Amino acid sequence: MHDQKAASLRTRKLTFSSMFLAIALALPFLTGQIPQIGAALSPMHIPVLMCGFVCGWPYGLAVGLIAPVLRSVLFGMPRLFPSAVAMTFELAAYGAFAGLLYRMFPKKPWAVYAALILSMIIGRLVWGAAQYFLLQMQGSRLTMEIFLSGAVITALPGIILHIILIPPLVLLFRKAGLIGEG
C-alpha cells in the first residue's frame, strides 16, 4: 500500500512538473504582448517557483534547469549564450530553494512569503555569479552597476508580480491538498 501511495505521489509531482515546464515555455508569449514591461515580468520564473513549492526541490531544480535552454532552443528566446545559460542557474536555484525553504519553514502564510523572497534573493545572486563567469569567458566584465540593473532595477516589475501572485497561489494549492510535504 505504501509503495502504491509513493508511486502515485511521484506521478502527481511529475505531472505537475511537466505542466509547470509547459507554462514556463508558453507564458513569455503572453507577457511579451505587454509593451515596455513584458520581459521585465520574468514570466519563466513564476512556474519554476511554483514547481518548487508544489512539487519539491528536486522537481523545481529540474524544471529550472530545463526551461531556459529548452525555450532558447525551441523559440530562440532567451538568447542561448549568455542569457539562457545564466537563467538556467538562476531558475534552478529558484526552484530548488523555493522547495527546500518552504518545507523547512512552518506551514504559516508568512512562511510562504519568506521562502519566496529568500529564494528570489538567492536566485538573483546565483544569476550574478553565473553572469560574472560567462561574461569573463567572453572577455567582458560584470560590474556592480550591471548586476544591480539586471538583478533588481529592470526586474522590479517581475519581483513585485511574483510577491503578489505566487503566495496566494501556493496557499490555494495547499488548501486544495495539492502540495505534499515531501
N, C-alpha and C positions, 0 to 999 in steps of 0.2 A: 504494500500500500504506500509506504514511504517513497519507494522508487518511482511509482506512478505519479505521485504528487510533485516530486522533484523534476521529473521529465515534463510535466505539464507546466510548471513554473519556468523552466528553461525555454520551452516552446513559446510561452507568452512573452518572455523577455526578448527572444529572437524576433518574434513577430513585431513587437513594438519597436525594436531597434531598426528593423527594415523600414517600418513606417516613418520613423524619425529621419532615417537616411534619405528616403524619398522626399520628405518635406524639405530637408536641407538642400537638395538638388533643385527643387521647384520654387521655393519661396523667394529666392532672389529675382526670379522673373516677375513676380508680383510687386515687390518693393522697388524694383528698378523702374517702375512706371511712375514713381513719385518724384517729381522734379527736385533737384538740389539735394535732397536728403536720403534718397532711396538706398544707396550703398552704405551711407553712414548709419543706417538702422541695424547693420550687422545681422542680416536675416539668417545666415547659416548658423549663427551662434545659438539661436533660440532652440531649434530641435536638438542640437547636441547637448545643451544644458538640460533640456527636458529628458533626454535619454539617460543622462547620468542620474537624475533624480528618480525617474520611474523604473529604470532597469538595473541601475547599479553601476559602479565604477568601471568594471571591465567592458561593459557594453557602451557606456559613454565614451570611454577611451577609444574603442574600436571605431565607432561612428565618427568621432572627431578626427581620427587618423585618416579615414577613408574619404570623407565628404569633400574636402577642398581639392584634393588631387583628382578624384573622380569627376568632379564638376569641371575642373580645368580641362581634363582630357576630353570629356564629352561635349562641352559647350564653349571652351576657350576662355572662360572667365571663372575665377580669377586667373590672371596670367600665371603660368606654372612656376616660373622662377623669377624672382624670389617669393612672390606673393603667396601662391598656393602652398609652397613648401613651408614658409613661416606660419601660415594659418594652420597647417597640419599639426604643428607642435602646439600652437595656441589652443586649438579646438580639442585636441587630445587632452590637454591639461584641464580645459573647461569641463569636459565630460567626466574625466576621472575624479577631479576634486569635487564636483557637484555631488557625485555619488558617494564618495568617501565621507565628506563633511556632513552630508545630510544624514547618513547612517550613524555618525559619531555623536551628533547633537541630539538633545532631547526632542521629542516629537511635539514641539510647540510652534505656533505660526512664526514667531520671531526667528526661530532657528532656520527656517527656510530662507528668510532674507539674509541671515548671517552666512549661511552656506553659499548662497548665490553671490553675494558681494565678495566674500573671500575667494571663491572660485574665479570670479571675474578679475580680481587683482592678480592672483597667481597666473591666470591665463595671459594677461597683458604683460606680466614680467617675463613669462616664457616666450611670448611673441618677440619681446625686445631682445632677449638673448639670441633667439633664432635669427632675427633680422641682423643683429650685430655680426654673427658668424657668416651669414650668407652674403652680406654686403662686403665683409672682409675678403671673401673669395672673389668678389668682383673688383676688388681694389678700391672700394668706396668705404665710407665711414658712417656709422650711426651716431649722430650727436644727441645730446640730451634734448635739444630742441626738436629734432626729428622724432625721437622716441615719444616725447610728450604730445607732440602734434598727432602722431599716428595712434597712440595708445589711449589718449584721453580727449584731446580737443575735437578732432574730427569724428571720434567715436562717441561723443557725448549724446547725440540723439539715440543711438543704439543702447547705450548704458541706461539711459532713462527708460526707454521702452522695455528693456529686459527686467528692470526693477519693478515696473508697473505690471507687466504681463505675466512673468514666469511664476512668482509666488502664488497668485490666485489659481493658476493652472495646476501647480503641484498640489495645492490644498484640495482642489477639485478631484484630481486623480486619487489622492489619498482617501477622501471621503467616499469615492466610488469603489474603494477597495482594489484599485489597480496598481498600487505600489506595494511591493513586498518588502520585507525587512532584510532580505538577503543581498 
